[in-house]
Amino acid sequence: IMHLDAEIREALAKAALRVAATQGWRGVSLFDLAAAAGRPIGDFYGATLTAAVDCVEEAFDRAVGEGLSAPDASQPLRDRLFDLIMQRFEAMEPHRAAVLAMEPAGDPVALAHQQLRNVRLSEWVIALAGIEAEGVTGKARAQGLAVIIAQTRAAWRQDTAGDFARTMSALDKGLRRAEDTFGRFAGFEGAKAEEASSGPSAAAGATQP
């Protein structure tokens, strides 16, 4: 989608959310998106419906870390990742109907695209959390975190009460499992030491959300 300029990507994202929320996503065309955006179809030259979903996902990605000037080194890494990823789901929540309408729903090609989007989000989150996001190690971390994000997104789809209880539980479990299983490789080398040094009161506050 980067061949589309920022203004067109934003217009596509807003139009896609509007159309998906009101008429669903199946059968939508670029003409529908152009009409919703109040633009001539030529403005969306080079765009596709897949690109429109990419633009929506990019807009949600950009909400992560909004206002952040530097990673909070006082937080354990798991908490940093948790807070950053939850910002993404909080940004999605007001657009729940539209997002659910655009979900892949078993289409293998669409599912593959969604996994690429999860990896892109993971790379962004890892960078904002202040750990290595480049090279082989960074790529491996992004792939692993993308799986956790996918699992959390599945929980969010079922989280209809509006309190993010299932979403937070799934994310917390995924991050704890990654910490226990991969430790230093996943970038959690300092997290357990920080928690251990903070004493029983911190341990009591580290219960699942």
C-alpha positions in Angstrom: 0.0 0.0 0.0 3.0 2.3 0.3 2.7 3.3 -3.4 -0.5 5.1 -2.4 0.1 8.5 -0.8 -0.8 9.1 2.8 -3.9 11.1 2.0 -5.3 8.4 -0.2 -4.5 5.7 2.4 -6.4 7.6 5.0 -9.4 8.2 2.7 -9.5 4.5 1.8 -9.3 3.5 5.5 -12.2 5.8 6.5 -14.3 4.8 3.5 -13.7 1.1 4.1 -14.7 1.4 7.8 -17.8 3.3 6.9 -18.9 0.9 4.1 -18.1 -2.3 6.1 -20.0 -1.0 9.1 -23.2 -0.2 7.1 -23.4 -2.8 4.4 -20.8 -5.4 5.2 -17.7 -6.2 3.1 -18.8 -9.0 0.8 -19.5 -7.7 -2.6 -18.1 -4.2 -1.9 -16.3 -2.5 -4.9 -13.9 0.3 -5.3 -16.8 2.4 -6.6 -18.5 1.9 -3.2 -15.4 3.1 -1.4 -15.0 6.1 -3.8 -18.7 7.1 -3.2 -18.3 6.8 0.6 -15.1 8.9 0.4 -16.8 11.5 -1.8 -14.0 11.1 -4.3 -13.8 10.3 -8.0 -12.8 6.7 -8.7 -9.6 7.9 -10.3 -8.3 9.0 -6.9 -8.1 5.3 -6.0 -6.1 4.3 -9.0 -3.8 1.4 -8.0 -5.9 0.5 -5.0 -7.6 -2.8 -4.3 -10.0 -4.1 -1.7 -7.1 -5.9 0.0 -5.2 -2.6 0.0 -8.2 -0.9 1.6 -8.1 -3.4 4.5 -4.4 -2.8 4.7 -5.1 0.9 5.1 -7.5 0.2 7.9 -5.0 -2.0 9.7 -2.3 0.6 9.2 -4.5 3.3 10.8 -5.0 1.0 13.8 -1.3 0.3 14.0 -0.5 4.0 14.1 -2.7 4.3 17.2 -0.1 2.1 19.0 2.3 4.2 20.9 0.6 7.5 20.1 2.2 10.2 22.3 5.0 7.9 23.3 8.4 9.7 23.4 10.5 6.8 24.6 10.1 3.2 26.0 9.3 3.2 29.7 12.4 1.4 31.0 10.8 1.2 34.5 8.2 -1.3 33.2 9.0 -5.0 32.7 9.1 -5.8 29.1 6.0 -8.0 29.2 4.0 -5.1 30.6 5.3 -2.8 27.9 4.3 -5.2 25.2 0.9 -5.8 26.9 0.1 -2.1 27.1 1.2 -1.4 23.5 -0.8 -4.3 22.0 -3.9 -3.4 24.1 -3.8 0.1 22.6 -4.3 -1.6 19.2 -7.5 -3.4 20.4 -8.8 -0.3 22.1 -8.4 1.6 18.8 -10.3 -1.2 17.0 -13.2 -1.5 19.5 -15.2 1.6 18.3 -15.2 0.0 14.8 -16.0 -3.5 15.9 -18.8 -4.1 13.4 -16.6 -2.9 10.4 -13.6 -4.9 11.5 -15.6 -8.1 12.0 -17.1 -7.6 8.6 -13.6 -7.4 7.0 -12.2 -10.5 8.9 -10.8 -13.2 6.5 -13.5 -15.8 7.5 -11.6 -18.9 6.2 -10.3 -17.4 2.9 -6.7 -18.8 2.8 -5.4 -15.8 0.8 -7.0 -13.3 3.1 -5.7 -15.2 6.1 -2.2 -15.0 4.7 -2.5 -11.3 4.2 -3.8 -10.9 7.8 -0.8 -12.8 9.1 1.5 -10.4 7.2 -0.3 -7.5 8.9 0.1 -9.2 12.3 3.9 -9.4 11.6 4.0 -5.8 10.6 2.2 -4.8 13.8 4.6 -7.0 15.8 7.7 -5.3 14.3 6.2 -1.9 15.2 5.4 -3.0 18.8 8.8 -4.5 19.3 10.5 -1.3 18.2 8.3 0.8 20.5 9.0 -1.6 23.4 12.7 -0.8 23.0 14.0 -4.2 22.0 15.9 -5.3 18.9 13.5 -5.4 15.9 16.1 -5.8 13.2 18.0 -8.8 11.8 17.3 -12.5 12.2 16.5 -12.2 15.9 14.1 -9.3 15.4 12.3 -11.1 12.6 12.0 -14.2 14.7 10.6 -12.2 17.6 8.1 -10.5 15.3 6.9 -13.9 13.9 6.4 -15.2 17.4 4.6 -12.1 18.6 2.4 -12.2 15.5 1.1 -15.6 16.6 0.2 -14.1 20.0 -1.5 -11.2 18.4 -3.5 -13.5 16.2 -4.6 -15.6 19.2 -5.5 -12.4 21.1 -7.5 -11.1 18.1 -9.5 -14.3 18.1 -10.3 -13.7 21.7 -11.3 -10.1 21.0 -13.8 -11.3 18.3 -15.6 -13.1 21.1 -15.2 -10.3 23.7 -18.6 -8.7 23.3 -19.0 -7.3 26.8 -16.9 -4.3 26.1 -14.5 -4.9 29.1 -11.7 -6.6 27.1 -11.7 -9.4 29.7 -11.1 -12.2 27.2 -8.7 -10.1 25.1 -6.5 -9.2 28.1 -6.5 -12.7 29.4 -5.5 -14.2 26.0 -2.7 -11.6 25.6 -1.4 -12.0 29.1 -1.3 -15.8 28.8 0.4 -15.6 25.4 3.1 -13.2 26.6 3.7 -15.2 29.8 4.0 -18.4 27.7 6.6 -16.7 25.4 8.5 -15.4 28.4 8.6 -18.9 30.0 9.4 -20.7 26.8 11.8 -18.5 25.0 13.2 -16.2 27.6 16.3 -14.3 26.5 15.7 -15.0 22.8 12.3 -13.4 22.9 13.8 -10.4 24.6 12.5 -11.1 28.1 15.9 -11.4 29.7 15.4 -8.6 32.2 11.7 -9.0 32.9 11.9 -11.8 35.5 14.9 -10.2 37.2 13.0 -6.9 37.5 9.9 -8.6 38.9 11.9 -10.7 41.4 13.8 -7.6 42.7 10.6 -5.6 43.2 9.4 -8.0 46.0 6.1 -9.6 47.0 4.0 -6.5 46.5 4.9 -6.4 42.8 4.3 -10.1 42.4 0.8 -9.6 43.9 0.1 -6.9 41.4 1.2 -9.0 38.5 -1.9 -11.1 38.4 -3.7 -11.5 35.1 -5.8 -8.6 34.0 
